[in-house]
Structure formats: structure tokens, C-alpha cells
Amino acid sequence: VNGKLPICTVIGFPNGYSTTESKCFEAADAVQNGAKEVDMVINVGWLKDKRYDDLLDEIKAIREAIDTVKSGIVLKVIIETCLLTDEEKVKMCEIVSKSGADYIKTSTGFSKGGATFEDVKIFTEHVEPHVKIKAAGGISSIEDAEKFIGLGASRLGTSRIVKIVKASENK
């Protein structure tokens, strides 16, 4: 991207409980103001209540709101894996695969836990090939980062590794 990092923002942060309409507004407004990527947080309560159609409809509505402003914007769906059962994670893989989103993402970093190897393995086994995986939160070593990538993550969200690399460069 011409040597510049793309601007990314999160909507529905931190718990995903905003209304669909406000998430659509947030997403469209972010893109109008230069965001090239949008990370949305699902409504975990809807997942716990098995409101699968509402979850799918919301992701599709956000995708449409973004595309109405500008095409080619990356949409990542944060499902907050630390709050979910394996069955719920698999269900979200199915929903995200049908939604038009580009990525499924493990966590916001706001809740009680981040990415695990098992979560990325579940994603790899259950998302359609067109959906990429972002592991985020709790990745604390280069070895862990390599393992996440080996398990199928396309991107990593980690601030700790940046600090580790910078510290090693200063030695």
C-alpha cells in the first residue's frame, strides 16, 4: 500500500452489543474517513442465544454498508473465542464463511483471553477457503507466532513480538 500501513478501526468495541444500525453507521463512517480495514465485534449474546440468522444478517449488513461507500475494504469479524465453546466457534466459522467477510479473528484483546493454537486449528478446519484467519491477543514469542502461522493464520495481532524484535535489534 505504497509503503504505508492501511488504517484499520474496530466497530462495536468492546462487546459487540451496539445495534446493527449503529455498527453499519460506524463502519460506513470509518470508511468515509479513510479506513481501509474494519474489524467488527459480534454480539456474543446473540451467539449464546443461538440467533444465528441475526448474526449472519448483521455481518452482511455491515459488509453492504462498507461496500456502498467503497469497494475493496477488508472486513474482519472478531468472535471473542475465550468466551465461546468449541461448538460456538465452529458455528461462527460457518456464519463468517457465508457472510462476505474477509477474515475471522480470535479476539479483541479486551476480554479474558486471546488466541490459542486450538482456536486457529478449529478455524482452519471449519472456515471456507476464501476466509482468512487472524490470531490476536496473547501471542508472546516468535516461536508462538510461527506456530500460529503454521496452523493457518494469515495475520497476527500482537504488540509483544514487536517489543521483542525491537529489543533484540538494540542488543
Steps between C-alpha positions, in 0.01 A plus 500: 500500500764747383717434804227614739304292744129488427276669755286254694232562759276285715124536523269371769796505739544351751201270546314512169173607661437807284201476272552382144400845378765672711765248393410566135526874559835461681640285220384727218619810687841342562541420130390851401772627732774285347484157664621224269411223745212458744500255790152434637421332832212253494219514752607204714159501672335424167734205452426370850127534420552314169386801297707382204291671232531833683878461517523418130264783406701748706833407342341519153348841583837635613665361185234675291536828691875494439468405132246778443772749595798328337580156364812308595485577873608208720240382753615291797252336739619475861327215681671520845595131518580506873127539571387221266465124498662303218153441356437876492837561335415248227159664450666840462738353241193397300330838543809703410557278195151591371516868593729663246758589767868461416631378837398325818694635798549343842471791739494870577769476767247659737352185651654231719709321238650514155585261221575136566649240270181296536285796387705549184486126433118508531484799263726328247283188505166681475523824301460496124823555303410861411499603869834594651592460866638760738632380835511786750579539866747323726758418232818550698788337313636464150464122537129538581455737205661245268274226636186712446605564140576131455151415625342727238492856631550755221552787744599546861395769742779541750677790664730280709695364203564852372658577838704177493632571149586861587679387817702242308599762239633728775734234643 
